[in-house]
Amino acid sequence: MSSSLDIDQDLARRLLVEGATLVFLNVPRGTVFGVDMKSWNTGEKFKGVKMIPPGLHYIYYNAVDSEGDIAPRVGFVHDFKKSEFVVKKWDAAIEDISTTEVSEEEISRIRADLLNLDRFLGPYPFDIWKRWKDLTSKVTNDLVSRLVPQSGQIRSALELVSCDYRSSSGDAAASKQQRRSRPLTIEEKEEDLLPQLKPTPGTELRFTQFPERNFPEGSTPAEITHHSLDSTYVLETMIAKYTRPVDIVGELQFAFASFLVGQSLEAFEHWKRLVVLLCSCDDAISKRREVYDAFLSALEAQLLEIPEDFLVDIVASSNFVYHSLRSLFRTLQFSETVDGRLKSKAKRFQEQLAVKFQWDFTGLDREDGDDAPVVVNM
């Protein structure tokens, strides 16, 4: 059997031929530059990255001024083809990638000089490749095209513009009109005094919208109660918008990568909603086995990447991951329609989390304190 070093050497030799190249010209010294889960501060000789494995990769950067202050992160996702040669240029005037496309003639000229350029190109960090593939296993090029902002760039700090509710989204306008039919609360009055802002058109991530209601129109009170306890209707409504059902896991992975790598809080909030949704669908688990098998694998890879102090400080501040997974594990454990292989996979994941984060998943047959019925003495 070959050693890991031999495998790395074999991979390196293959990628010398098949790997893609990203040439990034005129990047100022000290700029934060990264690909996937690895970042550096650029030196004077930096001109890009070579030996990039074919597939989807997240390229990002933070401008750094003369005082050492770091600007918000900007990035883009590119599907690198075998031996592809991509050229980007830095525009000092806007402290960002130039919006002017590099001509094919200039790309050909730069490529012809690759032997001289090679020593200024850093190799792709192979040690992160498997982890990156695990984090993006269900993310397809078509899905990325649908989710990225129309501008093509993912920004950690969205530029906001003022908007009047009458020209804002239909939901927001309808909500304001509805409020006017009744007395406003103190919170609503305070909200109305604040400037109404929205992201500059074309800069926001285009995540799949959740349905306005978590139950079908015309539901009886009993049905509404059922849908409030089991979110399968919401899940099925969203899945119907994808090419493949498992694309919802791809969107979960894309949101997580945009948060972990792109530092987008907008993406974090969407990831959080998807985790809570997928963990609260009792009826869907046996019907959508492929989705839940992929979801467990995706979440396992994600939780292994989150730094523990970050998990404690932010993600676990409300323990939403723990409580959501406790609900999912309870459903899987006591379901009579879920197959044994999926139950075993969930059990292994459960044991991993108990060791890594000391999360207690014992007593799943008992209701959590937050979920238990509240007894009111009259």
Sequence and secondary structure as in RCSB ss.txt:
>XXXX:A:sequence
MSSSLDIDQDLARRLLVEGATLVFLNVPRGTVFGVDMKSWNTGEKFKGVKMIPPGLHYIYYNAVDSEGDIAPRVG
FVHDFKKSEFVVKKWDAAIEDISTTEVSEEEISRIRADLLNLDRFLGPYPFDIWKRWKDLTSKVTNDLVSRLVPQ
SGQIRSALELVSCDYRSSSGDAAASKQQRRSRPLTIEEKEEDLLPQLKPTPGTELRFTQFPERNFPEGSTPAEIT
HHSLDSTYVLETMIAKYTRPVDIVGELQFAFASFLVGQSLEAFEHWKRLVVLLCSCDDAISKRREVYDAFLSALE
AQLLEIPEDFLVDIVASSNFVYHSLRSLFRTLQFSETVDGRLKSKAKRFQEQLAVKFQWDFTGLDREDGDDAPVV
VNM
>XXXX:A:secstr
   HHHHHHHHHHHHHHH EEEEEET  TT EEEETTEEEE  TT  EEEEE SEEEEEEEE B TT  B   EE
EEEEE TT EEEEEEETTTTEE SS   HHHHHHHHHTHHHHGGG EE  GGGHHHHHHHTTT  HHHHHHHS T
TS EESS  EEE  GGGS HHHHHHHHHHTTS   HHHHHHHHS  EEE TT S       SSSS TT  HHHHH
HHHH THHHHHHHHTTSSSTTHHHHHHHHHHHHHHTT  HHHHHHHHHHHHHHTT TTHHHHTHHHHHHHHHHHH
HHHHHS HHHHHHTGGGTTHHHHHHHHHHHHHHH SSS HHHHHHHHHHHHHHHHHH      TTS  TTTS   
   
